[in-house]
Amino acid sequence: MIYGVVEYFSIDRVLKLVRGSRAFVFIGGEVHYGRLHIPPRSGGGFEVFYEEKGLENITTLLAFYLENYRETGDAKFLRYAEKLLEYFKRRGILPEDFTLGQVEINPWAPPSLVSRKVYPQELKNLWMILSFVDFMSDEERRARWRRLAKLYSPPLHRRLARRLENSLSYVKDKVAAALAAQTRVLVGMVPADLSKTLEEAEKKVVSGALTPTYDALLENSIGRLVTVRFKDVEGEEKLYQGVLCEYSGSYIYVMDVDYRLQLEARVEGDTVDAEPIIAFHGFRLPLKPRLHVERAAGKVKVANNWDRPVKLEKITGDAGDVQVGRVLRPGEAVEAQDPGGSLRLSLEAALEADIVWPRSRATVVGLGDYPAPALLEILRKARALAPLGRKGK
């Protein structure tokens, strides 16, 4: 009971905001998409449950139930397989004419996968937890805008609750001392196993369960435009802007960010499709910027036939890299030196997103707009410096 209560309230307050939502988890060299499950007592770990169309190797799952049915004779395994097959057909995951007779029990087949567990020891490899607005449902978009509206103009009860949380952080030492004293009294009254539990629970509570991490330099930026420095997956340091929604000792949550996704296109003809440089699991990214490529007289011309702008960073060939660094809006083209041989295009596509960044990888550099008092002071000075005859305008 003690552990259950303490661990529930010690879930990171940023992760609480995205718990249960659908998101892309960038970890290591992969991206996993699904619904986030963050259980208590997980030590900061969580699980990503794939959406239906993102399930991997589902025929292996059917084969598992069929094999159990043949080995045990228990009809429940056959019913599981039949109901799953019917469900997958109805959802368009398997073709209508697919039958259980086509399922092959093969020990060398790739295993089925319906989720990805992220253990606490893996968090050092976590880049970010990201939700692209383009791939949200209408209901998710409405909930997002309600959250943004509350950030811009928080209601009175929310402002009071926030001040109470921040006040608790100032008395953290006294709370710790009181808990320690109470624990020492209880330790002498209970068996050794329970006393150890009480001591560990005390440490967890004091370290952040009751008193969220307070950072004065971030607190005054909640609901404001901020600039974030982040070393991205490909190793490049970038600056992003967005609205700071929340922070904790481990994460910052920034909304309304134009995230620049790294793409790559291999030129094998005059029309190429760009793909993300990082492997996606649980989701087929419906994002294929189409480019038209022409090569002639030692030059290569690249035109953007997509309905969004893309940035062509460089063209790679046998002679090395040719830096371009040009934003191509729909219908625009750019010409560069042809490095020869098989060409590879490196691009960026900007997508609006809400992002949870680990504080070990991302830093809030500063505000991107003036706070109201500073803005009013600037406007007052501007009026004072206005040319004669224009005062008050």
Helices and strands as residue ranges (DSSP letters): H 2-9, H 13-18, E 22-27, E 30-37, E 46-49, G 52-54, H 58-72, H 75-90, G 100-102, E 115-118, G 120-125, E 126-132, G 133-135, H 138-152, H 156-170, H 172-187, H 192-204, I 205-209, H 216-219, E 225-231, E 237-247, E 251-266, E 271-273, E 275-276, E 279-281, E 290-296, E 299-304, E 310-317, E 320-328, E 333-337, E 344-358, E 362-367, H 372-384
